[in-house]
Amino acid sequence: MNVRQRILVLLFAAACATGLSACAKQESTTRTLTERERDSTLGKSFIPGGSAVTRALEESDSAAARTRRLNEAASGQ
């Protein structure tokens, strides 16, 4: 095998390896935030209205806890 053939074989092998690696399954490591996590992040930021988001989340939590207590009382638990 002369030098030119060796170079062609190496280039072909490199092209095949590149092509095969491009076809590999790519796994997504990006984690998306829930709506609650996004709202909490906005509430902690210094943007205008951020504190209102925090208060709204607290009120929502309070209402959910109150509803849970009422449901437990009504079901006799």
PDB file with one MODEL, atoms N, CA, C and O in Angstrom:
MODEL        1
ATOM      1  N   MET A   1       0.839  -1.155   0.000  1.00  0.00           N
ATOM      2  CA  MET A   1       0.000   0.000   0.000  1.00  0.00           C
ATOM      3  C   MET A   1       0.898   1.236   0.000  1.00  0.00           C
ATOM      4  O   MET A   1       1.794   1.366   0.834  1.00  0.00           O
ATOM      5  N   ASN A   2       0.648   2.127  -0.933  1.00  0.00           N
ATOM      6  CA  ASN A   2       1.477   3.334  -0.973  1.00  0.00           C
ATOM      7  C   ASN A   2       0.913   4.406  -0.038  1.00  0.00           C
ATOM      8  O   ASN A   2      -0.137   4.209   0.573  1.00  0.00           O
ATOM      9  N   VAL A   3       1.580   5.491   0.068  1.00  0.00           N
ATOM     10  CA  VAL A   3       1.236   6.546   1.016  1.00  0.00           C
ATOM     11  C   VAL A   3      -0.132   7.148   0.694  1.00  0.00           C
ATOM     12  O   VAL A   3      -0.923   7.438   1.591  1.00  0.00           O
ATOM     13  N   ARG A   4      -0.393   7.326  -0.580  1.00  0.00           N
ATOM     14  CA  ARG A   4      -1.672   7.910  -0.990  1.00  0.00           C
ATOM     15  C   ARG A   4      -2.829   7.013  -0.592  1.00  0.00           C
ATOM     16  O   ARG A   4      -3.848   7.525  -0.130  1.00  0.00           O
ATOM     17  N   GLN A   5      -2.724   5.718  -0.745  1.00  0.00           N
ATOM     18  CA  GLN A   5      -3.785   4.787  -0.365  1.00  0.00           C
ATOM     19  C   GLN A   5      -3.984   4.786   1.154  1.00  0.00           C
ATOM     20  O   GLN A   5      -5.114   4.721   1.639  1.00  0.00           O
ATOM     21  N   ARG A   6      -2.895   4.858   1.886  1.00  0.00           N
ATOM     22  CA  ARG A   6      -3.004   4.889   3.347  1.00  0.00           C
ATOM     23  C   ARG A   6      -3.751   6.148   3.813  1.00  0.00           C
ATOM     24  O   ARG A   6      -4.580   6.096   4.721  1.00  0.00           O
ATOM     25  N   ILE A   7      -3.443   7.252   3.183  1.00  0.00           N
ATOM     26  CA  ILE A   7      -4.114   8.502   3.540  1.00  0.00           C
ATOM     27  C   ILE A   7      -5.606   8.407   3.243  1.00  0.00           C
ATOM     28  O   ILE A   7      -6.436   8.833   4.045  1.00  0.00           O
ATOM     29  N   LEU A   8      -5.940   7.840   2.073  1.00  0.00           N
ATOM     30  CA  LEU A   8      -7.348   7.679   1.709  1.00  0.00           C
ATOM     31  C   LEU A   8      -8.070   6.757   2.683  1.00  0.00           C
ATOM     32  O   LEU A   8      -9.209   7.030   3.060  1.00  0.00           O
ATOM     33  N   VAL A   9      -7.426   5.675   3.092  1.00  0.00           N
ATOM     34  CA  VAL A   9      -8.033   4.740   4.045  1.00  0.00           C
ATOM     35  C   VAL A   9      -8.256   5.449   5.386  1.00  0.00           C
ATOM     36  O   VAL A   9      -9.316   5.302   5.995  1.00  0.00           O
ATOM     37  N   LEU A  10      -7.271   6.208   5.842  1.00  0.00           N
ATOM     38  CA  LEU A  10      -7.417   6.929   7.106  1.00  0.00           C
ATOM     39  C   LEU A  10      -8.522   7.982   7.032  1.00  0.00           C
ATOM     40  O   LEU A  10      -9.295   8.137   7.978  1.00  0.00           O
ATOM     41  N   LEU A  11      -8.599   8.701   5.919  1.00  0.00           N
ATOM     42  CA  LEU A  11      -9.665   9.688   5.753  1.00  0.00           C
ATOM     43  C   LEU A  11     -11.035   9.028   5.720  1.00  0.00           C
ATOM     44  O   LEU A  11     -11.992   9.545   6.296  1.00  0.00           O
ATOM     45  N   PHE A  12     -11.128   7.891   5.048  1.00  0.00           N
ATOM     46  CA  PHE A  12     -12.394   7.156   4.990  1.00  0.00           C
ATOM     47  C   PHE A  12     -12.790   6.681   6.388  1.00  0.00           C
ATOM     48  O   PHE A  12     -13.955   6.787   6.772  1.00  0.00           O
ATOM     49  N   ALA A  13     -11.833   6.163   7.146  1.00  0.00           N
ATOM     50  CA  ALA A  13     -12.115   5.693   8.502  1.00  0.00           C
ATOM     51  C   ALA A  13     -12.557   6.851   9.399  1.00  0.00           C
ATOM     52  O   ALA A  13     -13.473   6.700  10.207  1.00  0.00           O
ATOM     53  N   ALA A  14     -11.908   7.997   9.255  1.00  0.00           N
ATOM     54  CA  ALA A  14     -12.282   9.163  10.051  1.00  0.00           C
ATOM     55  C   ALA A  14     -13.685   9.648   9.682  1.00  0.00           C
ATOM     56  O   ALA A  14     -14.462  10.038  10.552  1.00  0.00           O
ATOM     57  N   ALA A  15     -13.998   9.621   8.399  1.00  0.00           N
ATOM     58  CA  ALA A  15     -15.326  10.044   7.958  1.00  0.00           C
ATOM     59  C   ALA A  15     -16.395   9.095   8.485  1.00  0.00           C
ATOM     60  O   ALA A  15     -17.465   9.536   8.905  1.00  0.00           O
ATOM     61  N   CYS A  16     -16.114   7.799   8.463  1.00  0.00           N
ATOM     62  CA  CYS A  16     -17.074   6.826   8.991  1.00  0.00           C
ATOM     63  C   CYS A  16     -17.275   7.011  10.487  1.00  0.00           C
ATOM     64  O   CYS A  16     -18.408   6.964  10.965  1.00  0.00           O
ATOM     65  N   ALA A  17     -16.205   7.218  11.229  1.00  0.00           N
ATOM     66  CA  ALA A  17     -16.315   7.416  12.671  1.00  0.00           C
ATOM     67  C   ALA A  17     -17.114   8.676  12.990  1.00  0.00           C
ATOM     68  O   ALA A  17     -17.930   8.681  13.912  1.00  0.00           O
ATOM     69  N   THR A  18     -16.881   9.730  12.237  1.00  0.00           N
ATOM     70  CA  THR A  18     -17.618  10.974  12.452  1.00  0.00           C
ATOM     71  C   THR A  18     -19.091  10.784  12.134  1.00  0.00           C
ATOM     72  O   THR A  18     -19.957  11.252  12.873  1.00  0.00           O
ATOM     73  N   GLY A  19     -19.370  10.104  11.045  1.00  0.00           N
ATOM     74  CA  GLY A  19     -20.760   9.855  10.664  1.00  0.00           C
ATOM     75  C   GLY A  19     -21.491   8.996  11.670  1.00  0.00           C
ATOM     76  O   GLY A  19     -22.649   9.261  11.993  1.00  0.00           O
ATOM     77  N   LEU A  20     -20.833   7.979  12.164  1.00  0.00           N
ATOM     78  CA  LEU A  20     -21.473   7.102  13.145  1.00  0.00           C
ATOM     79  C   LEU A  20     -21.694   7.811  14.476  1.00  0.00           C
ATOM     80  O   LEU A  20     -22.711   7.585  15.132  1.00  0.00           O
ATOM     81  N   SER A  21     -20.776   8.646  14.875  1.00  0.00           N
ATOM     82  CA  SER A  21     -20.953   9.356  16.143  1.00  0.00           C
ATOM     83  C   SER A  21     -22.085  10.375  16.048  1.00  0.00           C
ATOM     84  O   SER A  21     -22.746  10.665  17.046  1.00  0.00           O
ATOM     85  N   ALA A  22     -22.309  10.914  14.865  1.00  0.00           N
ATOM     86  CA  ALA A  22     -23.402  11.861  14.678  1.00  0.00           C
ATOM     87  C   ALA A  22     -24.753  11.166  14.762  1.00  0.00           C
ATOM     88  O   ALA A  22     -25.753  11.804  15.090  1.00  0.00           O
ATOM     89  N   CYS A  23     -24.800   9.885  14.475  1.00  0.00           N
ATOM     90  CA  CYS A  23     -26.045   9.126  14.513  1.00  0.00           C
ATOM     91  C   CYS A  23     -26.355   8.592  15.908  1.00  0.00           C
ATOM     92  O   CYS A  23     -27.439   8.050  16.127  1.00  0.00           O
ATOM     93  N   ALA A  24     -25.450   8.731  16.835  1.00  0.00           N
ATOM     94  CA  ALA A  24     -25.659   8.213  18.192  1.00  0.00           C
ATOM     95  C   ALA A  24     -26.810   8.943  18.861  1.00  0.00           C
ATOM     96  O   ALA A  24     -27.050  10.123  18.605  1.00  0.00           O
ATOM     97  N   LYS A  25     -27.511   8.229  19.715  1.00  0.00           N
ATOM     98  CA  LYS A  25     -28.635   8.816  20.421  1.00  0.00           C
ATOM     99  C   LYS A  25     -28.114   9.849  21.415  1.00  0.00           C
ATOM    100  O   LYS A  25     -27.245   9.563  22.239  1.00  0.00           O
ATOM    101  N   GLN A  26     -28.656  11.031  21.317  1.00  0.00           N
ATOM    102  CA  GLN A  26     -28.232  12.093  22.216  1.00  0.00           C
ATOM    103  C   GLN A  26     -29.239  12.188  23.355  1.00  0.00           C
ATOM    104  O   GLN A  26     -30.444  12.284  23.122  1.00  0.00           O
ATOM    105  N   GLU A  27     -28.744  12.159  24.571  1.00  0.00           N
ATOM    106  CA  GLU A  27     -29.605  12.226  25.731  1.00  0.00           C
ATOM    107  C   GLU A  27     -29.699  13.664  26.207  1.00  0.00           C
ATOM    108  O   GLU A  27     -28.704  14.387  26.260  1.00  0.00           O
ATOM    109  N   SER A  28     -30.889  14.052  26.544  1.00  0.00           N
ATOM    110  CA  SER A  28     -31.114  15.404  27.009  1.00  0.00           C
ATOM    111  C   SER A  28     -30.870  15.467  28.518  1.00  0.00           C
ATOM    112  O   SER A  28     -31.484  14.728  29.288  1.00  0.00           O
ATOM    113  N   THR A  29     -29.982  16.342  28.921  1.00  0.00           N
ATOM    114  CA  THR A  29     -29.714  16.518  30.340  1.00  0.00           C
ATOM    115  C   THR A  29     -30.358  17.799  30.855  1.00  0.00           C
ATOM    116  O   THR A  29     -30.160  18.179  32.010  1.00  0.00           O
ATOM    117  N   THR A  30     -31.121  18.458  30.007  1.00  0.00           N
ATOM    118  CA  THR A  30     -31.775  19.688  30.405  1.00  0.00           C
ATOM    119  C   THR A  30     -32.995  19.365  31.257  1.00  0.00           C
ATOM    120  O   THR A  30     -33.871  18.601  30.850  1.00  0.00           O
ATOM    121  N   ARG A  31     -33.038  19.956  32.435  1.00  0.00           N
ATOM    122  CA  ARG A  31     -34.157  19.749  33.332  1.00  0.00           C
ATOM    123  C   ARG A  31     -35.050  20.969  33.256  1.00  0.00           C
ATOM    124  O   ARG A  31     -34.575  22.096  33.396  1.00  0.00           O
ATOM    125  N   THR A  32     -36.325  20.761  33.038  1.00  0.00           N
ATOM    126  CA  THR A  32     -37.241  21.887  32.985  1.00  0.00           C
ATOM    127  C   THR A  32     -37.830  22.118  34.366  1.00  0.00           C
ATOM    128  O   THR A  32     -38.067  21.173  35.118  1.00  0.00           O
ATOM    129  N   LEU A  33     -38.061  23.364  34.688  1.00  0.00           N
ATOM    130  CA  LEU A  33     -38.618  23.721  35.979  1.00  0.00           C
ATOM    131  C   LEU A  33     -40.133  23.615  35.954  1.00  0.00           C
ATOM    132  O   LEU A  33     -40.766  23.842  34.923  1.00  0.00           O
ATOM    133  N   THR A  34     -40.710  23.267  37.104  1.00  0.00           N
ATOM    134  CA  THR A  34     -42.162  23.273  37.215  1.00  0.00           C
ATOM    135  C   THR A  34     -42.627  24.717  37.329  1.00  0.00           C
ATOM    136  O   THR A  34     -41.824  25.625  37.545  1.00  0.00           O
ATOM    137  N   GLU A  35     -43.923  24.918  37.182  1.00  0.00           N
ATOM    138  CA  GLU A  35     -44.464  26.270  37.289  1.00  0.00           C
ATOM    139  C   GLU A  35     -44.215  26.830  38.687  1.00  0.00           C
ATOM    140  O   GLU A  35     -43.926  28.016  38.842  1.00  0.00           O
ATOM    141  N   ARG A  36     -44.325  25.988  39.690  1.00  0.00           N
ATOM    142  CA  ARG A  36     -44.082  26.421  41.078  1.00  0.00           C
ATOM    143  C   ARG A  36     -42.625  26.871  41.258  1.00  0.00           C
ATOM    144  O   ARG A  36     -42.363  27.889  41.900  1.00  0.00           O
ATOM    145  N   GLU A  37     -41.680  26.111  40.690  1.00  0.00           N
ATOM    146  CA  GLU A  37     -40.268  26.470  40.797  1.00  0.00           C
ATOM    147  C   GLU A  37     -39.962  27.786  40.074  1.00  0.00           C
ATOM    148  O   GLU A  37     -39.194  28.612  40.568  1.00  0.00           O
ATOM    149  N   ARG A  38     -40.570  27.969  38.903  1.00  0.00           N
ATOM    150  CA  ARG A  38     -40.373  29.224  38.170  1.00  0.00           C
ATOM    151  C   ARG A  38     -40.921  30.406  38.958  1.00  0.00           C
ATOM    152  O   ARG A  38     -40.277  31.450  39.056  1.00  0.00           O
ATOM    153  N   ASP A  39     -42.132  30.230  39.526  1.00  0.00           N
ATOM    154  CA  ASP A  39     -42.733  31.311  40.302  1.00  0.00           C
ATOM    155  C   ASP A  39     -41.914  31.623  41.541  1.00  0.00           C
ATOM    156  O   ASP A  39     -41.749  32.788  41.904  1.00  0.00           O
ATOM    157  N   SER A  40     -41.402  30.595  42.189  1.00  0.00           N
ATOM    158  CA  SER A  40     -40.573  30.807  43.369  1.00  0.00           C
ATOM    159  C   SER A  40     -39.301  31.580  43.017  1.00  0.00           C
ATOM    160  O   SER A  40     -38.868  32.457  43.765  1.00  0.00           O
ATOM    161  N   THR A  41     -38.720  31.248  41.889  1.00  0.00           N
ATOM    162  CA  THR A  41     -37.520  31.956  41.431  1.00  0.00           C
ATOM    163  C   THR A  41     -37.838  33.416  41.135  1.00  0.00           C
ATOM    164  O   THR A  41     -37.059  34.305  41.479  1.00  0.00           O
ATOM    165  N   LEU A  42     -38.970  33.665  40.503  1.00  0.00           N
ATOM    166  CA  LEU A  42     -39.373  35.053  40.231  1.00  0.00           C
ATOM    167  C   LEU A  42     -39.601  35.808  41.533  1.00  0.00           C
ATOM    168  O   LEU A  42     -39.239  36.979  41.643  1.00  0.00           O
ATOM    169  N   GLY A  43     -40.201  35.145  42.522  1.00  0.00           N
ATOM    170  CA  GLY A  43     -40.474  35.792  43.793  1.00  0.00           C
ATOM    171  C   GLY A  43     -39.209  36.172  44.539  1.00  0.00           C
ATOM    172  O   GLY A  43     -39.197  37.160  45.275  1.00  0.00           O
ATOM    173  N   LYS A  44     -38.152  35.407  44.362  1.00  0.00           N
ATOM    174  CA  LYS A  44     -36.887  35.687  45.045  1.00  0.00           C
ATOM    175  C   LYS A  44     -36.046  36.725  44.313  1.00  0.00           C
ATOM    176  O   LYS A  44     -35.066  37.232  44.860  1.00  0.00           O
ATOM    177  N   SER A  45     -36.423  37.039  43.092  1.00  0.00           N
ATOM    178  CA  SER A  45     -35.630  37.985  42.307  1.00  0.00           C
ATOM    179  C   SER A  45     -35.981  39.419  42.704  1.00  0.00           C
ATOM    180  O   SER A  45     -36.928  39.653  43.455  1.00  0.00           O
ATOM    181  N   PHE A  46     -35.222  40.353  42.200  1.00  0.00           N
ATOM    182  CA  PHE A  46     -35.428  41.761  42.523  1.00  0.00           C
ATOM    183  C   PHE A  46     -36.215  42.490  41.435  1.00  0.00           C
ATOM    184  O   PHE A  46     -36.169  43.718  41.350  1.00  0.00           O
ATOM    185  N   ILE A  47     -36.929  41.742  40.611  1.00  0.00           N
ATOM    186  CA  ILE A  47     -37.711  42.402  39.574  1.00  0.00           C
ATOM    187  C   ILE A  47     -38.964  43.018  40.194  1.00  0.00           C
ATOM    188  O   ILE A  47     -39.426  42.539  41.229  1.00  0.00           O
ATOM    189  N   PRO A  48     -39.523  44.059  39.594  1.00  0.00           N
ATOM    190  CA  PRO A  48     -40.748  44.660  40.127  1.00  0.00           C
ATOM    191  C   PRO A  48     -41.881  43.637  40.165  1.00  0.00           C
ATOM    192  O   PRO A  48     -42.138  42.952  39.175  1.00  0.00           O
ATOM    193  N   GLY A  49     -42.545  43.539  41.291  1.00  0.00           N
ATOM    194  CA  GLY A  49     -43.651  42.600  41.442  1.00  0.00           C
ATOM    195  C   GLY A  49     -43.224  41.237  41.949  1.00  0.00           C
ATOM    196  O   GLY A  49     -44.071  40.367  42.151  1.00  0.00           O
ATOM    197  N   GLY A  50     -41.944  41.031  42.160  1.00  0.00           N
ATOM    198  CA  GLY A  50     -41.455  39.734  42.632  1.00  0.00           C
ATOM    199  C   GLY A  50     -41.999  39.374  44.000  1.00  0.00           C
ATOM    200  O   GLY A  50     -42.319  38.215  44.263  1.00  0.00           O
ATOM    201  N   SER A  51     -42.105  40.375  44.877  1.00  0.00           N
ATOM    202  CA  SER A  51     -42.627  40.105  46.217  1.00  0.00           C
ATOM    203  C   SER A  51     -44.106  39.724  46.163  1.00  0.00           C
ATOM    204  O   SER A  51     -44.574  38.956  47.003  1.00  0.00           O
ATOM    205  N   ALA A  52     -44.839  40.246  45.197  1.00  0.00           N
ATOM    206  CA  ALA A  52     -46.257  39.885  45.041  1.00  0.00           C
ATOM    207  C   ALA A  52     -46.385  38.416  44.642  1.00  0.00           C
ATOM    208  O   ALA A  52     -47.330  37.743  45.055  1.00  0.00           O
ATOM    209  N   VAL A  53     -45.461  37.925  43.859  1.00  0.00           N
ATOM    210  CA  VAL A  53     -45.481  36.517  43.469  1.00  0.00           C
ATOM    211  C   VAL A  53     -45.268  35.639  44.702  1.00  0.00           C
ATOM    212  O   VAL A  53     -45.927  34.612  44.863  1.00  0.00           O
ATOM    213  N   THR A  54     -44.342  36.053  45.571  1.00  0.00           N
ATOM    214  CA  THR A  54     -44.085  35.301  46.793  1.00  0.00           C
ATOM    215  C   THR A  54     -45.327  35.292  47.683  1.00  0.00           C
ATOM    216  O   THR A  54     -45.688  34.248  48.226  1.00  0.00           O
ATOM    217  N   ARG A  55     -45.978  36.434  47.836  1.00  0.00           N
ATOM    218  CA  ARG A  55     -47.198  36.492  48.659  1.00  0.00           C
ATOM    219  C   ARG A  55     -48.306  35.647  48.060  1.00  0.00           C
ATOM    220  O   ARG A  55     -49.057  35.004  48.793  1.00  0.00           O
ATOM    221  N   ALA A  56     -48.421  35.637  46.747  1.00  0.00           N
ATOM    222  CA  ALA A  56     -49.449  34.824  46.097  1.00  0.00           C
ATOM    223  C   ALA A  56     -49.194  33.337  46.333  1.00  0.00           C
ATOM    224  O   ALA A  56     -50.132  32.573  46.559  1.00  0.00           O
ATOM    225  N   LEU A  57     -47.930  32.929  46.279  1.00  0.00           N
ATOM    226  CA  LEU A  57     -47.604  31.531  46.560  1.00  0.00           C
ATOM    227  C   LEU A  57     -47.932  31.166  48.010  1.00  0.00           C
ATOM    228  O   LEU A  57     -48.446  30.079  48.274  1.00  0.00           O
ATOM    229  N   GLU A  58     -47.635  32.071  48.950  1.00  0.00           N
ATOM    230  CA  GLU A  58     -47.954  31.820  50.355  1.00  0.00           C
ATOM    231  C   GLU A  58     -49.457  31.710  50.571  1.00  0.00           C
ATOM    232  O   GLU A  58     -49.913  30.841  51.313  1.00  0.00           O
ATOM    233  N   GLU A  59     -50.231  32.582  49.931  1.00  0.00           N
ATOM    234  CA  GLU A  59     -51.686  32.521  50.047  1.00  0.00           C
ATOM    235  C   GLU A  59     -52.232  31.226  49.439  1.00  0.00           C
ATOM    236  O   GLU A  59     -53.154  30.617  49.982  1.00  0.00           O
ATOM    237  N   SER A  60     -51.670  30.822  48.335  1.00  0.00           N
ATOM    238  CA  SER A  60     -52.083  29.567  47.703  1.00  0.00           C
ATOM    239  C   SER A  60     -51.806  28.376  48.615  1.00  0.00           C
ATOM    240  O   SER A  60     -52.633  27.473  48.740  1.00  0.00           O
ATOM    241  N   ASP A  61     -50.637  28.385  49.249  1.00  0.00           N
ATOM    242  CA  ASP A  61     -50.296  27.313  50.189  1.00  0.00           C
ATOM    243  C   ASP A  61     -51.249  27.311  51.380  1.00  0.00           C
ATOM    244  O   ASP A  61     -51.690  26.255  51.833  1.00  0.00           O
ATOM    245  N   SER A  62     -51.559  28.495  51.876  1.00  0.00           N
ATOM    246  CA  SER A  62     -52.462  28.624  53.006  1.00  0.00           C
ATOM    247  C   SER A  62     -53.861  28.113  52.663  1.00  0.00           C
ATOM    248  O   SER A  62     -54.478  27.405  53.458  1.00  0.00           O
ATOM    249  N   ALA A  63     -54.351  28.467  51.497  1.00  0.00           N
ATOM    250  CA  ALA A  63     -55.673  28.011  51.069  1.00  0.00           C
ATOM    251  C   ALA A  63     -55.696  26.495  50.881  1.00  0.00           C
ATOM    252  O   ALA A  63     -56.678  25.839  51.228  1.00  0.00           O
ATOM    253  N   ALA A  64     -54.625  25.944  50.338  1.00  0.00           N
ATOM    254  CA  ALA A  64     -54.567  24.491  50.150  1.00  0.00           C
ATOM    255  C   ALA A  64     -54.540  23.763  51.491  1.00  0.00           C
ATOM    256  O   ALA A  64     -55.176  22.720  51.643  1.00  0.00           O
ATOM    257  N   ALA A  65     -53.805  24.307  52.466  1.00  0.00           N
ATOM    258  CA  ALA A  65     -53.757  23.699  53.796  1.00  0.00           C
ATOM    259  C   ALA A  65     -55.116  23.786  54.480  1.00  0.00           C
ATOM    260  O   ALA A  65     -55.551  22.836  55.131  1.00  0.00           O
ATOM    261  N   ARG A  66     -55.785  24.926  54.331  1.00  0.00           N
ATOM    262  CA  ARG A  66     -57.120  25.091  54.918  1.00  0.00           C
ATOM    263  C   ARG A  66     -58.100  24.099  54.304  1.00  0.00           C
ATOM    264  O   ARG A  66     -58.890  23.485  55.023  1.00  0.00           O
ATOM    265  N   THR A  67     -58.060  23.939  53.006  1.00  0.00           N
ATOM    266  CA  THR A  67     -58.935  22.979  52.327  1.00  0.00           C
ATOM    267  C   THR A  67     -58.648  21.559  52.785  1.00  0.00           C
ATOM    268  O   THR A  67     -59.570  20.773  53.001  1.00  0.00           O
ATOM    269  N   ARG A  68     -57.384  21.231  52.932  1.00  0.00           N
ATOM    270  CA  ARG A  68     -56.998  19.900  53.398  1.00  0.00           C
ATOM    271  C   ARG A  68     -57.543  19.643  54.806  1.00  0.00           C
ATOM    272  O   ARG A  68     -58.050  18.557  55.086  1.00  0.00           O
ATOM    273  N   ARG A  69     -57.438  20.645  55.697  1.00  0.00           N
ATOM    274  CA  ARG A  69     -57.960  20.493  57.064  1.00  0.00           C
ATOM    275  C   ARG A  69     -59.466  20.315  57.059  1.00  0.00           C
ATOM    276  O   ARG A  69     -60.001  19.482  57.790  1.00  0.00           O
ATOM    277  N   LEU A  70     -60.155  21.104  56.231  1.00  0.00           N
ATOM    278  CA  LEU A  70     -61.615  20.984  56.152  1.00  0.00           C
ATOM    279  C   LEU A  70     -62.029  19.614  55.616  1.00  0.00           C
ATOM    280  O   LEU A  70     -62.984  19.018  56.115  1.00  0.00           O
ATOM    281  N   ASN A  71     -61.330  19.121  54.623  1.00  0.00           N
ATOM    282  CA  ASN A  71     -61.658  17.806  54.068  1.00  0.00           C
ATOM    283  C   ASN A  71     -61.407  16.701  55.090  1.00  0.00           C
ATOM    284  O   ASN A  71     -62.178  15.745  55.172  1.00  0.00           O
ATOM    285  N   GLU A  72     -60.336  16.826  55.868  1.00  0.00           N
ATOM    286  CA  GLU A  72     -60.056  15.822  56.889  1.00  0.00           C
ATOM    287  C   GLU A  72     -61.110  15.850  57.986  1.00  0.00           C
ATOM    288  O   GLU A  72     -61.509  14.801  58.493  1.00  0.00           O
ATOM    289  N   ALA A  73     -61.563  17.041  58.356  1.00  0.00           N
ATOM    290  CA  ALA A  73     -62.591  17.170  59.392  1.00  0.00           C
ATOM    291  C   ALA A  73     -63.916  16.603  58.906  1.00  0.00           C
ATOM    292  O   ALA A  73     -64.649  15.965  59.663  1.00  0.00           O
ATOM    293  N   ALA A  74     -64.218  16.845  57.621  1.00  0.00           N
ATOM    294  CA  ALA A  74     -65.492  16.364  57.071  1.00  0.00           C
ATOM    295  C   ALA A  74     -65.501  14.853  56.920  1.00  0.00           C
ATOM    296  O   ALA A  74     -66.552  14.225  57.045  1.00  0.00           O
ATOM    297  N   SER A  75     -64.346  14.262  56.653  1.00  0.00           N
ATOM    298  CA  SER A  75     -64.296  12.803  56.451  1.00  0.00           C
ATOM    299  C   SER A  75     -64.085  12.072  57.774  1.00  0.00           C
ATOM    300  O   SER A  75     -64.136  10.842  57.809  1.00  0.00           O
ATOM    301  N   GLY A  76     -63.847  12.810  58.873  1.00  0.00           N
ATOM    302  CA  GLY A  76     -63.711  12.195  60.187  1.00  0.00           C
ATOM    303  C   GLY A  76     -62.358  11.592  60.469  1.00  0.00           C
ATOM    304  O   GLY A  76     -62.251  10.700  61.310  1.00  0.00           O
ATOM    305  N   GLN A  77     -61.339  12.039  59.807  1.00  0.00           N
ATOM    306  CA  GLN A  77     -60.002  11.482  60.051  1.00  0.00           C
ATOM    307  C   GLN A  77     -59.337  12.128  61.191  1.00  0.00           C
ATOM    308  O   GLN A  77     -58.207  11.775  61.528  1.00  0.00           O
TER     309      GLN A  77
ENDMDL
END
